[in-house]
Amino acid sequence: MRAVIQRVKCASVSVAGEVVGVMDSAAGGVLIFLGIGHDDSEHDLTWLVRRIAKLRIFEDETGRMNCSLVDVHAGAMVISQFTLFGNLRKGNRPSFNRAALSELAVPLYEAFCMELSEALGQQVAQGRFGENMQIDVVNDGPVTLVVDTKARNF
């Protein structure tokens, strides 16, 4: 799994002009673009949820990034993003053959959102898997991180 994590003040996602998800927390939160690879598993999902929930990317009273999503009760929005597995090694058209097919990706995406909701103690806003989405966001910082479950160290 690959995740691009942006610290945000607020975010919303629309499909065909209808708002389907809103992340609007007084503490701000994160917008997570989640890519699921063909070889990803529940193990990757659990590791990534724990990693994101504990990321210390929010400022403490001294202005240092010492607080996690859980610490500041921040919100989250998760958007499926198969293009995170785009391969640009050959030619100008990306290949997406490392992205999971929907039979694997949809259950993992839904489980990721559910586990993240449980870890944060609040509902996670979501886009709609496989849909053309328009995302409105106010970045905070900006703070943007990339996490890849295949690059982790144990």
SELUM-41461 format. One record per residue: residue in three letters; y, z, x of N, C-alpha, C in turn. Coordinates in nm, 2 decimals. Each point is the difference from the previous one (the first is absolute). Example, Ala and Ser with C-alpha at 12.3 -4.5 7.8 and 13.67 -1.06 7.14 Angstrom:
2
r  ny  nz  nx  cay  caz  cax  cy  cz  cx
Ala  -0.57  0.78  1.32  0.12  0.00  -0.09  0.12  0.00  0.09
Ser  0.11  -0.07  -0.04  0.11  0.00  0.09  0.11  0.08  -0.08
//
This chain:
154
r  ny  nz  nx  cay  caz  cax  cy  cz  cx
Met  -0.12  0.00  0.09  0.12  0.00  -0.09  0.12  0.00  0.09
Arg  0.10  -0.07  -0.05  0.13  0.00  0.07  0.11  0.04  -0.10
Ala  0.09  0.09  0.04  0.11  0.04  -0.08  0.13  -0.01  0.07
Val  0.10  -0.06  -0.07  0.13  0.01  0.05  0.07  0.10  -0.09
Ile  0.06  0.10  0.07  0.05  0.12  -0.07  0.15  0.00  0.02
Gln  0.08  -0.01  -0.10  0.15  0.01  0.01  0.05  0.13  -0.07
Arg  0.08  0.07  0.07  0.07  0.11  -0.07  0.11  -0.05  -0.08
Val  0.00  0.04  -0.13  0.10  -0.05  -0.09  0.07  0.11  -0.08
Lys  0.11  -0.04  -0.06  0.07  0.09  -0.09  -0.06  -0.02  -0.14
Cys  -0.03  -0.13  -0.04  -0.06  -0.03  -0.13  -0.06  -0.14  0.01
Ala  -0.09  -0.03  -0.09  -0.06  -0.13  0.00  -0.05  -0.03  -0.14
Ser  0.00  -0.13  -0.04  -0.06  -0.04  -0.13  -0.07  -0.13  0.02
Val  -0.10  -0.03  -0.08  -0.07  -0.13  0.00  -0.01  -0.05  -0.14
Ser  0.03  -0.14  0.00  -0.01  -0.07  -0.13  -0.10  -0.11  0.01
Val  -0.06  -0.03  -0.12  -0.08  -0.12  -0.01  0.05  -0.08  -0.12
Ala  0.03  -0.12  0.02  0.05  -0.09  -0.11  0.12  0.06  -0.08
Gly  0.09  0.07  0.08  0.12  0.06  -0.06  -0.03  0.14  -0.06
Glu  -0.12  0.05  0.00  -0.03  0.13  -0.06  -0.02  0.10  0.11
Val  0.08  0.11  0.00  -0.02  0.11  0.10  -0.14  0.06  -0.03
Val  -0.08  0.00  0.11  -0.14  0.06  -0.02  -0.02  0.12  0.09
Gly  0.10  0.03  0.09  -0.01  0.12  0.08  0.13  0.04  0.05
Val  0.02  0.14  0.01  0.13  0.05  0.05  -0.03  0.12  0.08
Met  0.06  0.00  0.12  -0.01  0.12  0.09  0.14  0.05  0.01
Asp  0.03  0.11  -0.06  0.14  0.05  0.00  -0.01  0.15  0.00
Ser  -0.01  0.05  0.12  -0.01  0.15  0.02  0.13  0.05  0.07
Ala  0.04  0.12  -0.04  0.12  0.05  0.06  -0.01  0.01  0.15
Ala  -0.12  0.02  0.05  -0.03  0.01  0.15  -0.02  -0.14  0.06
Gly  0.01  -0.10  -0.07  -0.03  -0.14  0.05  -0.15  -0.01  0.01
Gly  -0.05  -0.09  0.09  -0.14  -0.01  0.01  -0.04  -0.12  0.09
Val  -0.11  -0.06  -0.03  -0.05  -0.11  0.08  -0.04  -0.12  -0.09
Leu  0.02  -0.12  0.06  -0.05  -0.12  -0.06  -0.11  -0.04  0.09
Ile  -0.12  -0.02  -0.05  -0.12  -0.03  0.08  -0.05  -0.14  -0.04
Phe  0.00  -0.09  0.10  -0.06  -0.13  -0.02  -0.14  0.01  0.06
Leu  -0.10  -0.01  -0.09  -0.14  0.02  0.04  -0.08  -0.12  0.00
Gly  -0.06  -0.03  0.12  -0.09  -0.12  0.02  -0.14  0.05  0.02
Ile  -0.09  -0.06  -0.07  -0.14  0.04  0.01  -0.08  -0.11  0.06
Gly  -0.07  0.03  0.11  -0.08  -0.10  0.07  -0.15  0.00  -0.05
His  -0.06  -0.11  0.03  -0.14  -0.02  -0.05  -0.10  0.10  0.05
Asp  0.03  0.07  0.11  -0.09  0.10  0.05  0.05  0.14  -0.02
Asp  0.09  0.02  -0.09  0.05  0.14  -0.03  -0.09  0.07  -0.09
Ser  0.01  0.14  0.01  -0.09  0.08  -0.08  0.07  0.12  -0.05
Glu  -0.07  0.09  -0.08  0.05  0.12  -0.05  0.04  0.09  0.12
His  -0.07  -0.01  0.11  0.04  0.08  0.12  0.14  -0.04  0.05
Asp  0.03  -0.13  0.01  0.13  -0.04  0.03  0.11  0.05  -0.09
Leu  -0.03  -0.01  -0.13  0.09  0.04  -0.11  0.03  0.15  0.02
Thr  -0.10  0.09  0.01  0.02  0.14  0.01  0.09  0.03  0.13
Trp  -0.03  -0.06  0.11  0.07  0.03  0.12  0.15  -0.04  -0.02
Leu  0.02  -0.12  -0.06  0.14  -0.05  -0.01  0.08  0.09  -0.10
Val  -0.06  0.04  -0.11  0.07  0.09  -0.09  0.04  0.13  0.07
Arg  -0.09  0.06  0.07  0.03  0.12  0.07  0.11  -0.02  0.11
Arg  0.00  -0.11  0.07  0.10  -0.03  0.10  0.13  -0.02  -0.07
Ile  0.01  -0.07  -0.10  0.13  -0.03  -0.07  0.06  0.13  -0.06
Ala  -0.09  0.08  -0.06  0.05  0.13  -0.06  0.06  0.09  0.10
Lys  -0.05  0.00  0.12  0.04  0.09  0.11  0.11  -0.06  0.09
Leu  0.03  -0.13  -0.01  0.10  -0.06  0.08  0.13  0.08  0.00
Arg  0.05  0.04  0.11  0.13  0.08  0.01  0.11  -0.10  0.02
Ile  0.05  -0.06  -0.11  0.11  -0.10  0.01  0.12  0.04  -0.08
Phe  0.00  0.13  -0.05  0.12  0.05  -0.07  0.07  0.11  0.08
Glu  0.13  0.00  -0.01  0.07  0.09  0.08  0.00  0.15  -0.04
Asp  -0.01  0.09  0.09  0.01  0.14  -0.03  0.15  0.04  0.00
Glu  0.03  0.13  0.00  0.14  0.05  -0.01  0.08  -0.03  0.13
Thr  -0.07  -0.03  0.11  0.07  -0.04  0.12  0.02  -0.15  0.02
Gly  -0.05  -0.08  -0.10  0.01  -0.14  0.01  -0.11  -0.07  0.08
Arg  -0.10  0.07  0.04  -0.12  -0.06  0.07  -0.10  -0.04  -0.10
Met  -0.08  -0.10  0.03  -0.11  -0.05  -0.09  -0.11  0.10  0.02
Asn  -0.01  0.11  -0.07  -0.10  0.10  0.01  -0.08  0.02  -0.13
Cys  0.04  -0.06  -0.11  -0.05  0.03  -0.13  -0.08  -0.12  -0.05
Ser  -0.11  0.04  -0.07  -0.09  -0.11  -0.06  0.04  -0.02  -0.15
Leu  -0.07  -0.10  -0.06  0.02  -0.02  -0.14  -0.03  0.12  -0.08
Val  -0.11  0.07  0.04  -0.04  0.12  -0.07  0.10  0.11  0.01
Asp  0.05  0.02  0.12  0.10  0.10  0.03  0.13  -0.01  -0.09
Val  0.05  -0.12  -0.02  0.12  -0.02  -0.07  -0.02  -0.05  -0.14
His  -0.13  -0.01  -0.05  -0.03  -0.04  -0.13  0.06  -0.14  -0.04
Ala  -0.02  -0.09  0.10  0.05  -0.13  -0.01  -0.09  -0.09  -0.09
Gly  0.04  -0.10  -0.05  -0.08  -0.09  -0.08  -0.05  -0.12  0.08
Ala  -0.08  -0.08  -0.06  -0.06  -0.12  0.06  -0.02  -0.11  -0.09
Met  0.00  -0.12  0.05  -0.03  -0.12  -0.08  -0.09  -0.08  0.09
Val  -0.11  -0.06  -0.06  -0.10  -0.08  0.08  0.00  -0.14  -0.06
Ile  0.01  -0.10  0.09  0.00  -0.14  -0.04  -0.11  -0.07  0.08
Ser  -0.09  -0.06  -0.07  -0.11  -0.08  0.07  0.06  -0.11  0.07
Gln  -0.05  -0.03  0.12  0.07  -0.10  0.09  -0.11  -0.06  0.09
Phe  -0.07  -0.10  -0.05  -0.11  -0.06  0.07  0.06  -0.08  0.12
Thr  0.12  -0.04  0.00  0.06  -0.07  0.11  0.01  0.08  0.13
Leu  -0.02  0.13  -0.01  0.00  0.08  0.13  -0.12  -0.04  0.09
Phe  -0.09  -0.07  -0.06  -0.11  -0.05  0.08  0.01  -0.15  0.03
Gly  0.12  -0.05  -0.01  0.03  -0.14  0.04  -0.02  -0.02  0.15
Asn  -0.08  -0.11  0.03  -0.02  -0.03  0.14  0.08  -0.13  0.03
Leu  0.08  0.01  0.10  0.09  -0.11  0.04  -0.03  -0.06  0.13
Arg  -0.13  0.02  0.05  -0.04  -0.05  0.13  0.00  -0.16  0.01
Lys  -0.03  -0.06  -0.11  -0.01  -0.15  0.00  0.09  -0.06  -0.10
Gly  0.07  -0.09  0.04  0.09  -0.08  -0.10  0.11  0.09  -0.06
Asn  0.06  -0.06  -0.10  0.11  0.07  -0.07  -0.03  0.06  -0.13
Arg  -0.12  -0.03  -0.05  -0.04  0.06  -0.13  -0.09  0.12  0.03
Pro  0.04  0.12  -0.05  -0.09  0.12  0.03  -0.14  -0.01  -0.06
Ser  -0.09  0.06  0.06  -0.14  0.01  -0.05  -0.01  0.14  -0.05
Phe  -0.06  0.02  -0.11  -0.02  0.13  -0.06  -0.15  0.03  -0.01
Asn  -0.08  -0.05  0.09  -0.15  0.02  -0.02  -0.04  0.14  0.04
Arg  0.08  0.08  0.06  -0.03  0.14  0.03  0.04  0.09  -0.12
Ala  0.07  -0.05  -0.09  0.04  0.09  -0.12  -0.13  0.01  -0.09
Ala  -0.01  0.11  -0.06  -0.11  0.03  -0.10  0.02  -0.09  -0.12
Leu  -0.12  -0.04  -0.06  0.00  -0.06  -0.13  0.03  0.10  -0.10
Ser  0.05  -0.04  -0.12  0.04  0.10  -0.10  -0.12  0.09  -0.04
Glu  -0.12  -0.05  0.00  -0.12  0.09  -0.03  0.00  0.13  0.08
Leu  0.04  -0.01  0.12  0.00  0.12  0.09  0.14  0.06  0.00
Ala  0.11  -0.08  0.00  0.13  0.05  0.02  0.05  0.08  -0.13
Val  -0.02  -0.05  -0.12  0.05  0.07  -0.11  -0.05  0.14  -0.01
Pro  -0.13  0.03  0.01  -0.05  0.14  -0.01  0.06  0.08  0.11
Leu  0.01  -0.05  0.12  0.06  0.08  0.11  0.14  0.02  -0.02
Tyr  0.08  -0.09  -0.05  0.14  0.02  -0.03  0.02  0.11  -0.10
Glu  -0.08  -0.01  -0.11  0.01  0.10  -0.11  -0.04  0.14  0.05
Ala  -0.10  0.00  0.09  -0.05  0.13  0.05  0.11  0.06  0.10
Phe  0.06  -0.09  0.08  0.11  0.04  0.09  0.11  0.07  -0.08
Cys  0.05  -0.07  -0.11  0.11  0.05  -0.08  -0.04  0.14  -0.06
Met  -0.13  0.01  -0.05  -0.04  0.13  -0.06  -0.01  0.11  0.10
Glu  -0.05  -0.03  0.12  -0.01  0.10  0.11  0.13  0.04  0.05
Leu  0.10  -0.09  0.01  0.13  0.03  0.05  0.07  0.08  -0.11
Ser  -0.02  -0.03  -0.12  0.06  0.08  -0.11  -0.05  0.15  0.01
Glu  -0.13  0.01  0.02  -0.05  0.14  0.02  0.05  0.07  0.12
Ala  0.01  -0.07  0.11  0.05  0.06  0.12  0.15  0.04  -0.01
Leu  0.08  -0.07  -0.08  0.14  0.03  -0.01  0.03  0.09  -0.12
Gly  -0.10  0.02  -0.09  0.02  0.08  -0.11  0.09  -0.06  -0.11
Gln  0.01  -0.13  0.00  0.08  -0.07  -0.10  -0.05  -0.15  -0.01
Gln  0.04  -0.06  -0.11  -0.04  -0.14  -0.03  0.06  -0.09  0.10
Val  -0.07  -0.10  0.05  0.05  -0.10  0.09  0.03  -0.12  -0.08
Ala  0.12  -0.06  0.02  0.04  -0.12  -0.07  -0.08  -0.12  0.06
Gln  -0.02  -0.10  -0.08  -0.08  -0.11  0.05  0.05  -0.13  -0.05
Gly  -0.03  -0.11  0.08  0.02  -0.13  -0.05  -0.12  -0.04  -0.08
Arg  -0.01  -0.13  -0.02  -0.13  -0.06  -0.07  -0.07  -0.08  0.10
Phe  -0.12  0.03  0.03  -0.08  -0.07  0.10  -0.01  -0.15  -0.04
Gly  0.02  -0.08  0.10  -0.01  -0.14  -0.01  0.11  -0.07  -0.07
Glu  0.10  0.07  -0.05  0.11  -0.06  -0.07  0.12  -0.04  0.09
Asn  0.08  -0.09  -0.04  0.13  -0.03  0.07  0.09  0.11  -0.04
Met  0.05  0.08  0.10  0.08  0.12  -0.03  0.14  -0.02  0.06
Gln  0.10  0.06  -0.06  0.13  0.01  0.05  0.03  0.14  0.03
Ile  0.03  0.04  0.12  0.02  0.14  0.04  0.14  0.02  0.03
Asp  0.06  0.10  -0.06  0.14  0.05  0.03  -0.02  0.13  0.07
Val  0.07  0.01  0.12  -0.01  0.12  0.08  0.13  0.03  0.07
Val  0.02  0.13  0.02  0.12  0.04  0.08  -0.07  0.08  0.12
Asn  0.00  -0.07  0.11  -0.06  0.06  0.12  0.08  0.12  0.05
Asp  -0.07  0.10  0.06  0.07  0.12  0.05  -0.03  0.01  0.15
Gly  0.11  -0.03  0.08  -0.02  0.01  0.14  0.06  -0.12  0.07
Pro  -0.07  -0.11  0.01  -0.13  -0.02  -0.05  -0.11  0.06  0.09
Val  -0.11  0.04  -0.06  -0.11  0.05  0.06  -0.12  -0.08  -0.05
Thr  -0.07  -0.08  0.09  -0.11  -0.08  -0.04  -0.11  0.01  0.11
Leu  -0.12  0.03  -0.05  -0.11  0.02  0.09  -0.12  -0.09  -0.05
Val  -0.09  -0.04  0.10  -0.11  -0.07  -0.03  -0.13  0.08  0.04
Val  -0.09  0.01  -0.09  -0.13  0.08  0.03  -0.11  -0.10  -0.03
Asp  -0.10  0.00  0.10  -0.12  -0.09  -0.02  -0.12  0.10  0.02
Thr  -0.08  0.01  -0.10  -0.12  0.09  0.02  -0.09  -0.04  0.11
Lys  0.00  -0.13  0.04  -0.10  -0.04  0.10  0.06  0.03  0.14
Ala  0.12  0.04  0.01  0.06  0.03  0.13  0.01  0.15  0.02
Arg  -0.06  0.08  -0.08  0.02  0.15  0.01  -0.09  0.05  0.11
Asn  0.03  0.12  0.05  -0.08  0.07  0.10  -0.05  0.13  -0.07
Phe  -0.13  0.03  0.03  -0.06  0.12  -0.05  -0.01  0.11  0.10
//
